[in-house]
Amino acid sequence: LHLSEHHGDGSPGANIRIEATGIIELHREFKAKNYRFNRPSLETTPWQTKEVTVIDPFGNRLTFFERD
């Protein structure tokens, strides 16, 4: 995976999905940070995944997911 901040390399507000393990612990870690504008929730989806989505300072949406 290569991420770039150079103008013209991509659109602001990109969305990326990252498969992970330990998603419940990751969610706890994000919540413990007490970010002012980003309070991610833990979602269980109809397609049998648990997901946590955070938005970085540049408007990119990072969704971490774990299959049940």
C-alpha positions as CSV (number, residue, x, y, z in Angstrom):
1,L,0.0,0.0,0.0
2,H,1.4,3.4,-1.0
3,L,-0.2,6.6,0.3
4,S,0.8,9.9,-1.2
5,E,0.0,13.5,-0.2
6,H,1.2,14.9,-3.6
7,H,-1.4,17.1,-5.3
8,G,-3.1,15.2,-8.2
9,D,-2.4,11.7,-6.9
10,G,-5.9,11.1,-5.7
11,S,-9.1,12.7,-4.4
12,P,-9.5,13.9,-0.9
13,G,-12.0,11.8,1.0
14,A,-10.8,8.4,-0.2
15,N,-12.1,5.2,1.5
16,I,-9.9,2.2,2.3
17,R,-10.9,-1.0,4.0
18,I,-8.3,-2.8,6.1
19,E,-8.8,-6.4,7.3
20,A,-7.5,-6.7,10.9
21,T,-7.7,-9.0,13.9
22,G,-8.5,-7.9,17.4
23,I,-11.1,-5.3,16.2
24,I,-12.7,-5.1,19.6
25,E,-9.4,-4.2,21.2
26,L,-8.7,-1.7,18.5
27,H,-12.1,-0.1,19.1
28,R,-11.3,0.2,22.8
29,E,-8.0,1.8,22.0
30,F,-9.6,4.4,19.7
31,K,-12.3,5.2,22.3
32,A,-9.7,5.6,25.1
33,K,-7.9,8.3,23.0
34,N,-11.0,10.6,23.5
35,Y,-10.6,12.4,20.2
36,R,-12.6,15.6,20.1
37,F,-14.1,15.1,16.6
38,N,-13.8,11.4,15.9
39,R,-15.7,9.0,18.2
40,P,-15.7,5.7,16.2
41,S,-18.3,3.1,16.9
42,L,-18.1,-0.7,16.6
43,E,-20.5,-1.9,14.0
44,T,-21.6,-5.5,13.4
45,T,-22.7,-5.7,9.7
46,P,-25.3,-8.0,8.0
47,W,-22.4,-9.5,6.0
48,Q,-20.8,-10.9,9.2
49,T,-18.0,-8.5,9.9
50,K,-17.2,-6.2,12.8
51,E,-16.1,-2.7,11.6
52,V,-14.6,0.4,13.1
53,T,-14.3,3.5,10.9
54,V,-12.1,6.5,11.6
55,I,-11.5,9.6,9.5
56,D,-8.0,11.0,9.2
57,P,-7.2,14.7,9.3
58,F,-7.2,14.8,5.5
59,G,-10.8,13.5,5.2
60,N,-9.9,9.9,4.3
61,R,-12.1,7.2,5.7
62,L,-10.2,4.2,7.1
63,T,-12.4,1.2,7.9
64,F,-10.9,-1.6,9.9
65,F,-12.9,-4.9,9.7
66,E,-12.7,-8.4,11.1
67,R,-14.7,-11.3,9.8
68,D,-16.8,-13.2,12.3
